[in-house]
Amino acid sequence: MFNFALVTTLEIAAVLLIILGFIYEEKVIDFEDRVLRIFLRRLNLSKRHKAELKRAEFIERSRYVPEIPDDDVIGRYVA
């Protein structure tokens, strides 16, 4: 019984939303555009954040300075 009532309520709500979508078409389109802009902005910020993390990790790794060998060992290396 509960399942039938729930499905019927959802169907009625869907029909009402479709009717309201036709009546307020411009507002619905504006809302969809706004949601899309927000989603794309969040996606762009996420990509930028990941790129900044990679860059910071690269900078941290590039700060490594190898040890300078002793003077007697330098002679064996070819420049």
N, C-alpha and C positions, 0 to 999 in steps of 0.2 A: 504494500500500500504506500509506504513512504517513498519507494523508488519511483512509482508512478507519479506521485505528487511532485517530486523533485524534477523529474524529466518534463512534466507539463509546465511547471513554473519556468524552467530554463527555456523551453520552446516559446512561451509567451514573451519572455524578456527578449529573446532574440528577434521575434517579430516586431516588438515595440522599438527596439534599437534600429532595425532596418527602416521602419517607417520614419523615425526621427532622423535617421541619416539622410533620407530623401528630402525631408522638410528643411533641415538645417545643413544642407550640403556644403556650403561655403565654410561654416564653422567646423564641420568634420574634417574637411580638407586642410584647413589651417591647423587644427589639432594634430593631424597626422604629420604635417610638415614640421611642426614644432617638436613632436616626439622624435622624428627622424633626425632633426638637427641636434637635439640633445644626445641621441645615440651616437651619431657620428663624432660629435665633440668628445664624448667619453672615450670612444675608440681611438681617436687621435691622441688624446692625453695619455691613454694607456700605452700606445706605441711610443710616444715621446718619452714616457717614464722608463720604459724598457730600454730604449736607446741610451738614455742618460745613465742608467745603471751599468750598461755594457761599457760606455765610455769611461765612467768612473773606475770600473774594474780594470780596464786597459791601462788607464793612467797609473793606477796603483801598482800594477804589474810592471810597468815601464820604469818605475822609480827604483827598481832593484839595481844596485851597483855591484858588479862582481868584484871580488877581492883582487887586489893587485899582487901579482906573484913577487917573490923575492928577487933581488937583483941578479943572483947567480942563475936563476931559472929563465930570466928574460932573454938571455943570449941564445937559447935553443929555439925560440919562436921566430918565424919568418914573417916580416912585416909586409 
